[in-house]
Amino acid sequence: MEQFVEESMKRRLTERVDILTAVGILKSYGYWDDELIVAITRIFYVDLDALNEVVRDAA
């Protein structure tokens, strides 16, 4: 899933459900822990506090 997204094309993730969906998809591709954070921030603009909550709750 190595994709390079142009900065102007990134989608903004602020809603918990959107972040949870993105985390679920990335986990299905085999991303975990630190890799997950790197991958999601490469693909999306994401609220990091909300991302940390989602990852903590999913653990």
CHARMM internal coordinates of N, CA and C (Angstrom, degrees):
IC EDIT
DIST 1 N 1 CA 1.4502
DIST 1 CA 1 C 1.5103
ANGL 1 N 1 CA 1 C 110.21
DIST 1 C 2 N 1.2855
ANGL 1 CA 1 C 2 N 117.06
DIHE 1 N 1 CA 1 C 2 N 32.76
DIST 2 N 2 CA 1.4542
ANGL 1 C 2 N 2 CA 121.02
DIHE 1 CA 1 C 2 N 2 CA 178.11
DIST 2 CA 2 C 1.5164
ANGL 2 N 2 CA 2 C 109.48
DIHE 1 C 2 N 2 CA 2 C -75.20
DIST 2 C 3 N 1.3012
ANGL 2 CA 2 C 3 N 116.16
DIHE 2 N 2 CA 2 C 3 N 101.82
DIST 3 N 3 CA 1.4452
ANGL 2 C 3 N 3 CA 121.79
DIHE 2 CA 2 C 3 N 3 CA 178.05
DIST 3 CA 3 C 1.5136
ANGL 3 N 3 CA 3 C 107.97
DIHE 2 C 3 N 3 CA 3 C -126.68
DIST 3 C 4 N 1.2867
ANGL 3 CA 3 C 4 N 115.02
DIHE 3 N 3 CA 3 C 4 N 144.04
DIST 4 N 4 CA 1.4490
ANGL 3 C 4 N 4 CA 119.33
DIHE 3 CA 3 C 4 N 4 CA 175.07
DIST 4 CA 4 C 1.5151
ANGL 4 N 4 CA 4 C 107.05
DIHE 3 C 4 N 4 CA 4 C -113.55
DIST 4 C 5 N 1.2949
ANGL 4 CA 4 C 5 N 115.21
DIHE 4 N 4 CA 4 C 5 N 117.86
DIST 5 N 5 CA 1.4519
ANGL 4 C 5 N 5 CA 121.58
DIHE 4 CA 4 C 5 N 5 CA -175.98
DIST 5 CA 5 C 1.5209
ANGL 5 N 5 CA 5 C 107.96
DIHE 4 C 5 N 5 CA 5 C -102.56
DIST 5 C 6 N 1.3100
ANGL 5 CA 5 C 6 N 115.77
DIHE 5 N 5 CA 5 C 6 N 129.75
DIST 6 N 6 CA 1.4550
ANGL 5 C 6 N 6 CA 119.48
DIHE 5 CA 5 C 6 N 6 CA 176.79
DIST 6 CA 6 C 1.5220
ANGL 6 N 6 CA 6 C 108.41
DIHE 5 C 6 N 6 CA 6 C -64.82
DIST 6 C 7 N 1.3301
ANGL 6 CA 6 C 7 N 116.66
DIHE 6 N 6 CA 6 C 7 N 138.96
DIST 7 N 7 CA 1.4610
ANGL 6 C 7 N 7 CA 121.89
DIHE 6 CA 6 C 7 N 7 CA -175.14
DIST 7 CA 7 C 1.5289
ANGL 7 N 7 CA 7 C 112.59
DIHE 6 C 7 N 7 CA 7 C -52.35
DIST 7 C 8 N 1.3155
ANGL 7 CA 7 C 8 N 118.03
DIHE 7 N 7 CA 7 C 8 N -38.74
DIST 8 N 8 CA 1.4619
ANGL 7 C 8 N 8 CA 120.08
DIHE 7 CA 7 C 8 N 8 CA -177.21
DIST 8 CA 8 C 1.5271
ANGL 8 N 8 CA 8 C 112.68
DIHE 7 C 8 N 8 CA 8 C -72.48
DIST 8 C 9 N 1.3335
ANGL 8 CA 8 C 9 N 117.39
DIHE 8 N 8 CA 8 C 9 N -11.54
DIST 9 N 9 CA 1.4569
ANGL 8 C 9 N 9 CA 121.24
DIHE 8 CA 8 C 9 N 9 CA -177.71
DIST 9 CA 9 C 1.5231
ANGL 9 N 9 CA 9 C 112.80
DIHE 8 C 9 N 9 CA 9 C -100.23
DIST 9 C 10 N 1.3104
ANGL 9 CA 9 C 10 N 117.73
DIHE 9 N 9 CA 9 C 10 N -2.11
DIST 10 N 10 CA 1.4612
ANGL 9 C 10 N 10 CA 120.55
DIHE 9 CA 9 C 10 N 10 CA -177.53
DIST 10 CA 10 C 1.5223
ANGL 10 N 10 CA 10 C 111.02
DIHE 9 C 10 N 10 CA 10 C -69.07
DIST 10 C 11 N 1.3119
ANGL 10 CA 10 C 11 N 115.15
DIHE 10 N 10 CA 10 C 11 N 139.73
DIST 11 N 11 CA 1.4643
ANGL 10 C 11 N 11 CA 121.48
DIHE 10 CA 10 C 11 N 11 CA 175.15
DIST 11 CA 11 C 1.5258
ANGL 11 N 11 CA 11 C 108.51
DIHE 10 C 11 N 11 CA 11 C -87.95
DIST 11 C 12 N 1.3112
ANGL 11 CA 11 C 12 N 117.22
DIHE 11 N 11 CA 11 C 12 N 145.72
DIST 12 N 12 CA 1.4579
ANGL 11 C 12 N 12 CA 122.57
DIHE 11 CA 11 C 12 N 12 CA -179.69
DIST 12 CA 12 C 1.5289
ANGL 12 N 12 CA 12 C 108.94
DIHE 11 C 12 N 12 CA 12 C -92.76
DIST 12 C 13 N 1.3372
ANGL 12 CA 12 C 13 N 116.83
DIHE 12 N 12 CA 12 C 13 N 123.72
DIST 13 N 13 CA 1.4597
ANGL 12 C 13 N 13 CA 121.77
DIHE 12 CA 12 C 13 N 13 CA 178.12
DIST 13 CA 13 C 1.5215
ANGL 13 N 13 CA 13 C 108.74
DIHE 12 C 13 N 13 CA 13 C -107.36
DIST 13 C 14 N 1.3161
ANGL 13 CA 13 C 14 N 115.64
DIHE 13 N 13 CA 13 C 14 N 111.89
DIST 14 N 14 CA 1.4629
ANGL 13 C 14 N 14 CA 120.24
DIHE 13 CA 13 C 14 N 14 CA 177.79
DIST 14 CA 14 C 1.5221
ANGL 14 N 14 CA 14 C 111.73
DIHE 13 C 14 N 14 CA 14 C -124.09
DIST 14 C 15 N 1.3129
ANGL 14 CA 14 C 15 N 116.46
DIHE 14 N 14 CA 14 C 15 N -24.48
DIST 15 N 15 CA 1.4636
ANGL 14 C 15 N 15 CA 120.65
DIHE 14 CA 14 C 15 N 15 CA -179.56
DIST 15 CA 15 C 1.5233
ANGL 15 N 15 CA 15 C 110.15
DIHE 14 C 15 N 15 CA 15 C -83.30
DIST 15 C 16 N 1.3125
ANGL 15 CA 15 C 16 N 114.99
DIHE 15 N 15 CA 15 C 16 N 138.24
DIST 16 N 16 CA 1.4677
ANGL 15 C 16 N 16 CA 120.88
DIHE 15 CA 15 C 16 N 16 CA -177.49
DIST 16 CA 16 C 1.5318
ANGL 16 N 16 CA 16 C 112.21
DIHE 15 C 16 N 16 CA 16 C -57.38
DIST 16 C 17 N 1.3212
ANGL 16 CA 16 C 17 N 117.03
DIHE 16 N 16 CA 16 C 17 N -40.58
DIST 17 N 17 CA 1.4666
ANGL 16 C 17 N 17 CA 120.70
DIHE 16 CA 16 C 17 N 17 CA -178.65
DIST 17 CA 17 C 1.5304
ANGL 17 N 17 CA 17 C 110.80
DIHE 16 C 17 N 17 CA 17 C -65.01
DIST 17 C 18 N 1.3228
ANGL 17 CA 17 C 18 N 118.09
DIHE 17 N 17 CA 17 C 18 N -37.64
DIST 18 N 18 CA 1.4626
ANGL 17 C 18 N 18 CA 121.25
DIHE 17 CA 17 C 18 N 18 CA 178.23
DIST 18 CA 18 C 1.5251
ANGL 18 N 18 CA 18 C 110.87
DIHE 17 C 18 N 18 CA 18 C -67.58
DIST 18 C 19 N 1.3242
ANGL 18 CA 18 C 19 N 116.29
DIHE 18 N 18 CA 18 C 19 N -40.89
DIST 19 N 19 CA 1.4667
ANGL 18 C 19 N 19 CA 121.00
DIHE 18 CA 18 C 19 N 19 CA 178.76
DIST 19 CA 19 C 1.5252
ANGL 19 N 19 CA 19 C 109.52
DIHE 18 C 19 N 19 CA 19 C -65.76
DIST 19 C 20 N 1.3181
ANGL 19 CA 19 C 20 N 116.28
DIHE 19 N 19 CA 19 C 20 N -43.52
DIST 20 N 20 CA 1.4653
ANGL 19 C 20 N 20 CA 120.88
DIHE 19 CA 19 C 20 N 20 CA 179.27
DIST 20 CA 20 C 1.5274
ANGL 20 N 20 CA 20 C 111.12
DIHE 19 C 20 N 20 CA 20 C -61.13
DIST 20 C 21 N 1.3143
ANGL 20 CA 20 C 21 N 117.04
DIHE 20 N 20 CA 20 C 21 N -40.85
DIST 21 N 21 CA 1.4627
ANGL 20 C 21 N 21 CA 121.30
DIHE 20 CA 20 C 21 N 21 CA 177.67
DIST 21 CA 21 C 1.5292
ANGL 21 N 21 CA 21 C 110.94
DIHE 20 C 21 N 21 CA 21 C -63.39
DIST 21 C 22 N 1.3305
ANGL 21 CA 21 C 22 N 116.53
DIHE 21 N 21 CA 21 C 22 N -46.06
DIST 22 N 22 CA 1.4663
ANGL 21 C 22 N 22 CA 120.63
DIHE 21 CA 21 C 22 N 22 CA 179.72
DIST 22 CA 22 C 1.5235
ANGL 22 N 22 CA 22 C 110.75
DIHE 21 C 22 N 22 CA 22 C -63.12
DIST 22 C 23 N 1.3267
ANGL 22 CA 22 C 23 N 117.33
DIHE 22 N 22 CA 22 C 23 N -41.85
DIST 23 N 23 CA 1.4668
ANGL 22 C 23 N 23 CA 121.14
DIHE 22 CA 22 C 23 N 23 CA 178.23
DIST 23 CA 23 C 1.5268
ANGL 23 N 23 CA 23 C 109.99
DIHE 22 C 23 N 23 CA 23 C -62.07
DIST 23 C 24 N 1.3205
ANGL 23 CA 23 C 24 N 117.22
DIHE 23 N 23 CA 23 C 24 N -43.73
DIST 24 N 24 CA 1.4566
ANGL 23 C 24 N 24 CA 120.99
DIHE 23 CA 23 C 24 N 24 CA 179.12
DIST 24 CA 24 C 1.5249
ANGL 24 N 24 CA 24 C 112.46
DIHE 23 C 24 N 24 CA 24 C -61.10
DIST 24 C 25 N 1.3094
ANGL 24 CA 24 C 25 N 116.19
DIHE 24 N 24 CA 24 C 25 N -42.32
DIST 25 N 25 CA 1.4671
ANGL 24 C 25 N 25 CA 120.25
DIHE 24 CA 24 C 25 N 25 CA 179.02
DIST 25 CA 25 C 1.5221
ANGL 25 N 25 CA 25 C 110.61
DIHE 24 C 25 N 25 CA 25 C -65.73
DIST 25 C 26 N 1.3251
ANGL 25 CA 25 C 26 N 116.93
DIHE 25 N 25 CA 25 C 26 N -45.56
DIST 26 N 26 CA 1.4611
ANGL 25 C 26 N 26 CA 119.79
DIHE 25 CA 25 C 26 N 26 CA -179.52
DIST 26 CA 26 C 1.5294
ANGL 26 N 26 CA 26 C 111.69
DIHE 25 C 26 N 26 CA 26 C -65.20
DIST 26 C 27 N 1.3257
ANGL 26 CA 26 C 27 N 117.07
DIHE 26 N 26 CA 26 C 27 N -37.41
DIST 27 N 27 CA 1.4659
ANGL 26 C 27 N 27 CA 119.55
DIHE 26 CA 26 C 27 N 27 CA 176.58
DIST 27 CA 27 C 1.5190
ANGL 27 N 27 CA 27 C 110.87
DIHE 26 C 27 N 27 CA 27 C -64.49
DIST 27 C 28 N 1.3292
ANGL 27 CA 27 C 28 N 116.88
DIHE 27 N 27 CA 27 C 28 N -35.69
DIST 28 N 28 CA 1.4627
ANGL 27 C 28 N 28 CA 119.52
DIHE 27 CA 27 C 28 N 28 CA 178.15
DIST 28 CA 28 C 1.5300
ANGL 28 N 28 CA 28 C 111.80
DIHE 27 C 28 N 28 CA 28 C -66.20
DIST 28 C 29 N 1.3202
ANGL 28 CA 28 C 29 N 116.39
DIHE 28 N 28 CA 28 C 29 N -23.29
DIST 29 N 29 CA 1.4648
ANGL 28 C 29 N 29 CA 121.48
DIHE 28 CA 28 C 29 N 29 CA 175.26
DIST 29 CA 29 C 1.5236
ANGL 29 N 29 CA 29 C 112.01
DIHE 28 C 29 N 29 CA 29 C -87.40
DIST 29 C 30 N 1.3325
ANGL 29 CA 29 C 30 N 117.01
DIHE 29 N 29 CA 29 C 30 N -0.59
DIST 30 N 30 CA 1.4603
ANGL 29 C 30 N 30 CA 120.44
DIHE 29 CA 29 C 30 N 30 CA 175.03
DIST 30 CA 30 C 1.5227
ANGL 30 N 30 CA 30 C 115.73
DIHE 29 C 30 N 30 CA 30 C 99.59
DIST 30 C 31 N 1.3200
ANGL 30 CA 30 C 31 N 117.95
DIHE 30 N 30 CA 30 C 31 N 7.69
DIST 31 N 31 CA 1.4589
ANGL 30 C 31 N 31 CA 120.58
DIHE 30 CA 30 C 31 N 31 CA 177.60
DIST 31 CA 31 C 1.5198
ANGL 31 N 31 CA 31 C 109.89
DIHE 30 C 31 N 31 CA 31 C -82.54
DIST 31 C 32 N 1.3262
ANGL 31 CA 31 C 32 N 116.92
DIHE 31 N 31 CA 31 C 32 N 135.46
DIST 32 N 32 CA 1.4633
ANGL 31 C 32 N 32 CA 122.54
DIHE 31 CA 31 C 32 N 32 CA 177.87
DIST 32 CA 32 C 1.5216
ANGL 32 N 32 CA 32 C 110.24
DIHE 31 C 32 N 32 CA 32 C -140.44
DIST 32 C 33 N 1.3156
ANGL 32 CA 32 C 33 N 116.46
DIHE 32 N 32 CA 32 C 33 N 154.00
DIST 33 N 33 CA 1.4584
ANGL 32 C 33 N 33 CA 125.50
DIHE 32 CA 32 C 33 N 33 CA 172.93
DIST 33 CA 33 C 1.5267
ANGL 33 N 33 CA 33 C 112.93
DIHE 32 C 33 N 33 CA 33 C 48.42
DIST 33 C 34 N 1.3282
ANGL 33 CA 33 C 34 N 117.41
DIHE 33 N 33 CA 33 C 34 N -120.41
DIST 34 N 34 CA 1.4620
ANGL 33 C 34 N 34 CA 121.18
DIHE 33 CA 33 C 34 N 34 CA -175.26
DIST 34 CA 34 C 1.5258
ANGL 34 N 34 CA 34 C 112.21
DIHE 33 C 34 N 34 CA 34 C -64.27
DIST 34 C 35 N 1.3185
ANGL 34 CA 34 C 35 N 117.53
DIHE 34 N 34 CA 34 C 35 N -34.64
DIST 35 N 35 CA 1.4602
ANGL 34 C 35 N 35 CA 120.69
DIHE 34 CA 34 C 35 N 35 CA 177.28
DIST 35 CA 35 C 1.5259
ANGL 35 N 35 CA 35 C 110.86
DIHE 34 C 35 N 35 CA 35 C -61.51
DIST 35 C 36 N 1.3216
ANGL 35 CA 35 C 36 N 115.96
DIHE 35 N 35 CA 35 C 36 N -36.71
DIST 36 N 36 CA 1.4581
ANGL 35 C 36 N 36 CA 121.53
DIHE 35 CA 35 C 36 N 36 CA -178.50
DIST 36 CA 36 C 1.5234
ANGL 36 N 36 CA 36 C 110.73
DIHE 35 C 36 N 36 CA 36 C -63.58
DIST 36 C 37 N 1.3123
ANGL 36 CA 36 C 37 N 117.06
DIHE 36 N 36 CA 36 C 37 N -45.61
DIST 37 N 37 CA 1.4603
ANGL 36 C 37 N 37 CA 121.74
DIHE 36 CA 36 C 37 N 37 CA -179.26
DIST 37 CA 37 C 1.5202
ANGL 37 N 37 CA 37 C 110.47
DIHE 36 C 37 N 37 CA 37 C -63.69
DIST 37 C 38 N 1.3125
ANGL 37 CA 37 C 38 N 117.31
DIHE 37 N 37 CA 37 C 38 N -43.00
DIST 38 N 38 CA 1.4653
ANGL 37 C 38 N 38 CA 121.28
DIHE 37 CA 37 C 38 N 38 CA 179.09
DIST 38 CA 38 C 1.5250
ANGL 38 N 38 CA 38 C 110.09
DIHE 37 C 38 N 38 CA 38 C -63.40
DIST 38 C 39 N 1.3200
ANGL 38 CA 38 C 39 N 116.93
DIHE 38 N 38 CA 38 C 39 N -45.74
DIST 39 N 39 CA 1.4605
ANGL 38 C 39 N 39 CA 120.99
DIHE 38 CA 38 C 39 N 39 CA -177.98
DIST 39 CA 39 C 1.5239
ANGL 39 N 39 CA 39 C 111.97
DIHE 38 C 39 N 39 CA 39 C -64.61
DIST 39 C 40 N 1.3209
ANGL 39 CA 39 C 40 N 117.12
DIHE 39 N 39 CA 39 C 40 N -44.89
DIST 40 N 40 CA 1.4640
ANGL 39 C 40 N 40 CA 119.48
DIHE 39 CA 39 C 40 N 40 CA -176.21
DIST 40 CA 40 C 1.5285
ANGL 40 N 40 CA 40 C 111.73
DIHE 39 C 40 N 40 CA 40 C -69.17
DIST 40 C 41 N 1.3268
ANGL 40 CA 40 C 41 N 117.39
DIHE 40 N 40 CA 40 C 41 N -35.15
DIST 41 N 41 CA 1.4626
ANGL 40 C 41 N 41 CA 118.97
DIHE 40 CA 40 C 41 N 41 CA 178.49
DIST 41 CA 41 C 1.5238
ANGL 41 N 41 CA 41 C 111.51
DIHE 40 C 41 N 41 CA 41 C -76.65
DIST 41 C 42 N 1.3070
ANGL 41 CA 41 C 42 N 118.00
DIHE 41 N 41 CA 41 C 42 N -20.20
DIST 42 N 42 CA 1.4674
ANGL 41 C 42 N 42 CA 121.38
DIHE 41 CA 41 C 42 N 42 CA 175.09
DIST 42 CA 42 C 1.5311
ANGL 42 N 42 CA 42 C 109.87
DIHE 41 C 42 N 42 CA 42 C -74.01
DIST 42 C 43 N 1.3200
ANGL 42 CA 42 C 43 N 116.32
DIHE 42 N 42 CA 42 C 43 N -32.63
DIST 43 N 43 CA 1.4667
ANGL 42 C 43 N 43 CA 121.21
DIHE 42 CA 42 C 43 N 43 CA -174.74
DIST 43 CA 43 C 1.5267
ANGL 43 N 43 CA 43 C 112.53
DIHE 42 C 43 N 43 CA 43 C -93.96
DIST 43 C 44 N 1.3428
ANGL 43 CA 43 C 44 N 117.41
DIHE 43 N 43 CA 43 C 44 N -35.27
DIST 44 N 44 CA 1.4644
ANGL 43 C 44 N 44 CA 122.09
DIHE 43 CA 43 C 44 N 44 CA -173.38
DIST 44 CA 44 C 1.5230
ANGL 44 N 44 CA 44 C 111.21
DIHE 43 C 44 N 44 CA 44 C -128.58
DIST 44 C 45 N 1.3346
ANGL 44 CA 44 C 45 N 115.33
DIHE 44 N 44 CA 44 C 45 N 157.27
DIST 45 N 45 CA 1.4575
ANGL 44 C 45 N 45 CA 120.80
DIHE 44 CA 44 C 45 N 45 CA 161.11
DIST 45 CA 45 C 1.5216
ANGL 45 N 45 CA 45 C 103.53
DIHE 44 C 45 N 45 CA 45 C -84.72
DIST 45 C 46 N 1.3197
ANGL 45 CA 45 C 46 N 118.17
DIHE 45 N 45 CA 45 C 46 N 122.86
DIST 46 N 46 CA 1.4544
ANGL 45 C 46 N 46 CA 120.00
DIHE 45 CA 45 C 46 N 46 CA -173.07
DIST 46 CA 46 C 1.5209
ANGL 46 N 46 CA 46 C 110.58
DIHE 45 C 46 N 46 CA 46 C -133.43
DIST 46 C 47 N 1.3294
ANGL 46 CA 46 C 47 N 115.99
DIHE 46 N 46 CA 46 C 47 N 142.56
DIST 47 N 47 CA 1.4540
ANGL 46 C 47 N 47 CA 122.56
DIHE 46 CA 46 C 47 N 47 CA 173.93
DIST 47 CA 47 C 1.5317
ANGL 47 N 47 CA 47 C 106.68
DIHE 46 C 47 N 47 CA 47 C -71.12
DIST 47 C 48 N 1.3267
ANGL 47 CA 47 C 48 N 117.18
DIHE 47 N 47 CA 47 C 48 N 107.96
DIST 48 N 48 CA 1.4675
ANGL 47 C 48 N 48 CA 121.37
DIHE 47 CA 47 C 48 N 48 CA -173.36
DIST 48 CA 48 C 1.5235
ANGL 48 N 48 CA 48 C 113.05
DIHE 47 C 48 N 48 CA 48 C -66.14
DIST 48 C 49 N 1.3159
ANGL 48 CA 48 C 49 N 117.99
DIHE 48 N 48 CA 48 C 49 N -33.02
DIST 49 N 49 CA 1.4628
ANGL 48 C 49 N 49 CA 119.74
DIHE 48 CA 48 C 49 N 49 CA 176.56
DIST 49 CA 49 C 1.5279
ANGL 49 N 49 CA 49 C 110.43
DIHE 48 C 49 N 49 CA 49 C -64.00
DIST 49 C 50 N 1.3194
ANGL 49 CA 49 C 50 N 115.80
DIHE 49 N 49 CA 49 C 50 N -45.14
DIST 50 N 50 CA 1.4640
ANGL 49 C 50 N 50 CA 119.94
DIHE 49 CA 49 C 50 N 50 CA 178.38
DIST 50 CA 50 C 1.5265
ANGL 50 N 50 CA 50 C 110.88
DIHE 49 C 50 N 50 CA 50 C -65.75
DIST 50 C 51 N 1.3272
ANGL 50 CA 50 C 51 N 117.14
DIHE 50 N 50 CA 50 C 51 N -38.56
DIST 51 N 51 CA 1.4628
ANGL 50 C 51 N 51 CA 120.72
DIHE 50 CA 50 C 51 N 51 CA 177.49
DIST 51 CA 51 C 1.5301
ANGL 51 N 51 CA 51 C 110.87
DIHE 50 C 51 N 51 CA 51 C -62.06
DIST 51 C 52 N 1.3032
ANGL 51 CA 51 C 52 N 116.93
DIHE 51 N 51 CA 51 C 52 N -45.07
DIST 52 N 52 CA 1.4670
ANGL 51 C 52 N 52 CA 120.34
DIHE 51 CA 51 C 52 N 52 CA 178.77
DIST 52 CA 52 C 1.5269
ANGL 52 N 52 CA 52 C 112.06
DIHE 51 C 52 N 52 CA 52 C -61.59
DIST 52 C 53 N 1.3333
ANGL 52 CA 52 C 53 N 117.05
DIHE 52 N 52 CA 52 C 53 N -38.66
DIST 53 N 53 CA 1.4629
ANGL 52 C 53 N 53 CA 120.79
DIHE 52 CA 52 C 53 N 53 CA 176.93
DIST 53 CA 53 C 1.5293
ANGL 53 N 53 CA 53 C 111.06
DIHE 52 C 53 N 53 CA 53 C -63.37
DIST 53 C 54 N 1.3263
ANGL 53 CA 53 C 54 N 116.38
DIHE 53 N 53 CA 53 C 54 N -44.91
DIST 54 N 54 CA 1.4579
ANGL 53 C 54 N 54 CA 121.20
DIHE 53 CA 53 C 54 N 54 CA -178.98
DIST 54 CA 54 C 1.5292
ANGL 54 N 54 CA 54 C 110.14
DIHE 53 C 54 N 54 CA 54 C -63.43
DIST 54 C 55 N 1.3211
ANGL 54 CA 54 C 55 N 116.83
DIHE 54 N 54 CA 54 C 55 N -45.75
DIST 55 N 55 CA 1.4594
ANGL 54 C 55 N 55 CA 120.55
DIHE 54 CA 54 C 55 N 55 CA -179.33
DIST 55 CA 55 C 1.5323
ANGL 55 N 55 CA 55 C 110.47
DIHE 54 C 55 N 55 CA 55 C -65.11
DIST 55 C 56 N 1.3233
ANGL 55 CA 55 C 56 N 117.10
DIHE 55 N 55 CA 55 C 56 N -40.70
DIST 56 N 56 CA 1.4799
ANGL 55 C 56 N 56 CA 121.31
DIHE 55 CA 55 C 56 N 56 CA 178.99
DIST 56 CA 56 C 1.5289
ANGL 56 N 56 CA 56 C 110.44
DIHE 55 C 56 N 56 CA 56 C -64.92
DIST 56 C 57 N 1.3154
ANGL 56 CA 56 C 57 N 117.22
DIHE 56 N 56 CA 56 C 57 N -43.35
DIST 57 N 57 CA 1.4738
ANGL 56 C 57 N 57 CA 120.76
DIHE 56 CA 56 C 57 N 57 CA 179.97
DIST 57 CA 57 C 1.5240
ANGL 57 N 57 CA 57 C 112.05
DIHE 56 C 57 N 57 CA 57 C -68.18
DIST 57 C 58 N 1.3211
ANGL 57 CA 57 C 58 N 117.18
DIHE 57 N 57 CA 57 C 58 N -31.09
DIST 58 N 58 CA 1.4675
ANGL 57 C 58 N 58 CA 121.52
DIHE 57 CA 57 C 58 N 58 CA -178.64
DIST 58 CA 58 C 1.5333
ANGL 58 N 58 CA 58 C 111.55
DIHE 57 C 58 N 58 CA 58 C -76.29
DIST 58 C 59 N 1.3186
ANGL 58 CA 58 C 59 N 117.16
DIHE 58 N 58 CA 58 C 59 N -19.76
DIST 59 N 59 CA 1.4742
ANGL 58 C 59 N 59 CA 119.98
DIHE 58 CA 58 C 59 N 59 CA -176.53
DIST 59 CA 59 C 1.5084
ANGL 59 N 59 CA 59 C 112.72
DIHE 58 C 59 N 59 CA 59 C -75.47
END
COOR INIT
IC SEED 1 N 1 CA 1 C
IC BUILD
